[in-house]
C-alpha cells in the first residue's frame, strides 16, 4: 500500500506579510502621497440615466448577465446617493459617509430594498 504525504511549501519573500505602520507606513506615504479628489468633474455631474447609459455602452463586450448586474448595481447605488445632499455624485458620496471605516460594519440592506 502506498501512502501519500504532503508538505507545506516554505514561505518565500513574496509571501511575507508587510506591516503598514511605523517606518514602513511613513515610507509608503512618502513614496505614494495622498491625492485630493475634487468635488466635481464631468462624469460626476451627469444625470443618473446618462451615467447608467454610459456604463451600458462600456459593458457592451460583456455577457448579458454581467452587463445586467453592472447596470443594475450602478443604478441602485446612484438612486441611493440621490437621497444625500449634493449636486454631483462625488459630493453625494462624500455626504453619505459610505467611505467611512464604520460603513462596512453597519448593514444598509433595507436602504437598497426600499429603492
N, C-alpha and C positions, 0 to 999 in steps of 0.2 A: 504494500500500500504506500502511496506517495503522499507526502504532506506538503502543502503549500504554505510558505511563510512570507510575510510581507514586513518590510521595514520602512519606517518613515524616513523620507529624504531629509538630509541635513539642511538647515536653514542657510540660505545664501544671502549675500549683502543686499540683494534686491528685495528679499523678504523681510528685512529689518523694519520694524515699526519706528517711525521718527516721532519724537515728542515735539509738539508745536507750542513750546513755552520757553521762557528764559532766553538764552543766547540764540538758540535755533530760531525762535519766533522773531526776534529782533532782526536777524539776518534775512529772513524771508520778507519782513516788512520793508527793509531797505532795498532788497532786490525787486520786490513787486509792491510798490506803494499803492495805497488805496486810490481808486479813481472815483471822483464825484460823478454822479449820474444827474444829468439835467432834468428839470421837471417836465420838459416837453421837447419833442422833436416830431417830425412829420407823421410817423407811424402812430404815435400815441394820441394824436389829435383826430384820427379818423373816426367816423361813426362806427358803431358795432357792426352793422351789416357790411360795410366796406372792408373792415378788418377781417371778418369771417370769410367774405368772398375772396380776399387775397390769400388767405390760408388755404381755401379750397383749391385755388389755382396752383399754389406752391406744392400741394399734395397730389396733383394730378397724376403723377407717376406711381403713386402708392396704390395698394389694393383698395377695393371699395370699402371693406371693413375698416382698415386703418384710416382712410380718409374720413369716414363717418365718425370714428372715435375722436380724431383730432378736432374736427369741426364742431362736434357736439360739446367736447370738453372746453374748447375756447369760447363757444357761445355761452355755456353755463358760467364760466369764470367771469366773462365780461358782464353778464347780467348781474352777477353778484357784486362786481365792482361798481356797477351803476347805482348801488344803494349807498355809496360813500360819496362825500363831497369832493369836488374837483372838476376841472374842465378837461383834463386829459386822463388817459388810462394810467399813466405813471403817477399822477397826482392822486388818483383814487386808490391805487395800490398802496401808496405811502399812507394815505388816510386810513386804510383798512387795517394796518399793523400786521398784515399777513406775513411779512418777512421778519417779524419779531420772534425771538427764540421760543417764547411760550406758545406760539401758534401751533406748533406740532403737537403740543400736549392737550390742546383744547379741541374737543370734537365740534365740527361745524356741519355735520351731515344734514341736520334739519334745515339749515340755510339753503343748501342746494335742493333739498326736497321741495321747498316752497316755490322754487323758480319754475 
